[in-house]
Amino acid sequence: MAERGRPAETTATSVTPGTRRPGVLHEPRAYPPRRCRRGTVCRVSLARRCSRTACARHAVATLTYVYSDQTAVLGPLATYAEPHAYDLCDLHSERLSAPRGWEVLRLSLDQAVPGPTEDDLLALADAVREAARPLTPRPAAVLEPSQETGREVTRRGHLRVLTND
């Protein structure tokens, strides 16, 4: 017999969406429910998710279509989400199939970015040395009065006032 105010049924049951009864345990969803109160801002995840419906896994690959070549290109996750590209999780990227007559081009999904080479490090060291080197003052070019366009009298910000006196 159930206590007052508590349902008698407490086992997990399969329920069609939209027919949940309060107090009854249900099968867990594939994605966490959104819980935000009215008038508050819900927290948004910055991680990109799989584009397939009801898949909450993190995206690892990007699928794009080249219609002119009838080719589907599956490559590493794009830097920015674009409206004409589909982000896929590892499961859906492995199970990808293309329409009949289309070719699937799978690019390497290796996420390991190669480190800098020895030449890169040497170039960086040379640039740092060059930037740290003190500037040597150049000798001022002496112009004849006929070649002189004017001398600076005063400055206001980036503007200069010149005179021919």
VEXZA-973403 format. One record per residue: residue in three letters; x, y negated, z negated of N, C-alpha, C in turn. Coordinates in steps of 0.05 Angstrom, whole numbers, plus 5000, padded with zeros to 4 digits. Example, Ala and Ser with C-alpha at 12.3 -4.5 7.8 and 13.67 -1.06 7.14 Angstrom:
<atoms>
ala526451144844524650904844526450664844 ser525750454858527350214857525849994843 
</atoms>
This chain:
<atoms>
met501750245000500050005000501849755000 ala501149565015502749325018501949124996 glu504048974988503548754968502048534982 arg500848374964499348154975501147944988 gly500547855012502147655026504447775042 arg504848035041507048165057505748365075 pro506748385099505648585118506548865110 ala504949055116505549335110507649445129 glu507749335154509549435174512249285173 thr514549425169517149295167519149435184 thr518349605203520349735220520549585246 ala522749635261523149505286521349625307 thr520049455322518249535343518849385368 ser518149505391518649355416516049195422 val516448945427514248765430514648605456 thr512648575471512848415495513248125487 pro514647965504515147685497512547525492 gly512547365472510247195467508247325448 thr508647575440506647705423507847775396 arg509747635386510947685360509147625338 arg509047795318507447745294509247665271 pro508547465256510247385234510547605213 gly513047645203513547835182514248115193 val514048155219514648415231517448395244 leu519148595239521848595251521548675280 his523148545297523148595326525948665335 glu526148765359528748815371530248555374 pro532848555370534348305373534448215402 arg534447955405534647835432537547855442 ala537847835468540547835480541847565476 tyr540447365468541547095463540346995437 pro541846825423540746715398538546525402 pro536446525385534246345389535146055383 arg533845865397534445585391532845495368 arg534145395347532745305324533545015318 cys531844835327532344555321529644435314 arg529644265295527144135286526443915304 arg523943855303522943635320524243375311 gly525143215331526442965325529342985319 thr530543225321533443255316534743345342 val537343315342538843395366539943675362 cys539443855381540444125379543444135387 arg544944315375547744345382547844495409 val549544395427549944515453552644645455 ser552744885465555345015468556744915493 leu559344855491560844755513561944985530 ala561845235520562845465536560845525557 arg561845575581560045635604559045925602 arg556545965607555346225606554846345634 cys554346595635553746735660551246615672 ser551146595698548846475712546546665715 arg546946925711544847115714542747075692 thr540247115699538047075680538247255656 ala537947155633537947305607540647415600 cys542747325613545447415605546747195589 ala547647255565548747055547551747085544 arg553047245561555947285559557447045570 his559947015562561546795572562346855601 ala562446645617563146665645566246695648 val567046875666569946915672570546875701 ala568546865718569046845747566946655760 thr567646555783565846375798565246495825 leu562746505832561946615858560946385876 thr562046375900561246175920560646325946 tyr558946205962558246325988559246146010 val560446276031561246126055559346236077 tyr557246086081555046176099556046196128 ser557746026137558746026164560346286170 asp561746386150563346636154561946886143 gln559546846132558047066119559847206099 thr561047046081562847146061562047056033 ala562147236014561847165986564547175973 val565446955960568046925949567846935918 leu569047135906569047155877571847105867 gly572246885852574846805842574846735813 pro577146645803577246565775575246335769 leu574646305744572746095735573645825744 ala571845685758572545415768572845225745 thr574445015750574944815729572444675721 tyr570744605740568244465734565944625744 ala563744615730561244745739560144585762 glu559544715784558444585808555744705814 pro553944555826551244655831551144875852 his553044885871552945085892554545335885 ala555645355861557245585852555945715828 tyr556345975826555146135805557246245786 asp557046195761558946295741557946575732 leu559746775732558947045725560747145703 cys559547325686561147455665562647685677 asp564247825661565948045672564148275682 leu562048335668560248555676558948495703 his557848265707556448195731558448145754 ser560848055749562748015770563748285781 glu563848495764564748765773562548895789 arg560048835783557748975796556648815819 leu558048605828557148435849556948575876 ser554748535890554448645917553448415935 ala554148425960553348215979551148315998 pro549748136011547748226030549048396053 arg547448556066548348726088549648546110 gly551948626118553348476139555248266128 trp555148216102556948016090559348156079 glu561547996077564048096065564447966038 val565448136019566048025992569047995990 leu569947755984572747695981573247655951 arg574747835939575247825910578047715906 leu578247485894580847365888581647465860 ser584247445854585247535829584047375806 leu582947515786581847385762583847365740 asp586347405745588447405725588547125713 gln588047105687587946845673590646745664 ala592746925666595346845657596546635676 val597146405666598346195681601346215678 pro602846225701605746255698606946005685 gly608946045668610245825655612045675673 pro613245465664615045305681617545465688 thr618545415712621045545721623345385711 glu625745495715628245355707628545095721 asp627745095747627944845763626044625752 asp623744715743621844515731622944395706 leu624244565689625344465664627644275669 leu629344345689631644165695630643895706 ala628643905723627443655734626343485712 leu624943615692623843465670626043345653 ala628243495648630443385632631743145646 asp632143165673633242945688631442695686 ala628842735688626942505686627042375659 val627342535638627542425611630142265608 arg632342375617634942235616634741965631 glu633541975654633341725671631641515656 ala629441605644627741415629629141305605 ala630841455592632241365568634641195574 arg635541195598637941035605637240735604 pro638940575590638340285588638440155615 leu636839945619636839805644639239615645 thr640639615667642839435671641839185684 pro642438955673641438705686642738665713 arg641138595732642138535759643138255760 pro645338205774646137925777644137765793 ala643537535783641537365796642637265822 ala640937285842641737185869641736885869 val643836765878644036475879643036395907 leu640936225906639736135931640435845936 glu640735775960641235495967638535345964 pro638735085958636234935954634334955978 ser635234986002633435006025631935266025 gln632935486013631635746012629835775988 glu630235595968628635625943625835535948 thr623835695939621035625943619935465919 gly621335455898620435305875621435435849 arg621435275828622335385803620035385784 glu620035575765617835615746617935395725 val615735265721615535055701614135165676 thr611935295679610535405657608935655665 arg607935805645606436045650603836045634 arg601736165646599236205632598336495639 gly598936675620598236955626599937055648 his598737155669600237265692600737055713 leu599736815709600036595729602436425722 arg603836325744606136155740605735895755 val606635685743606635415756609435365767 leu609635315793612235265806612334975815 thr614734875816615134605826617534605845 asn617534415863619734385883621834185874 asp621634065851623433855842626233965840 
</atoms>
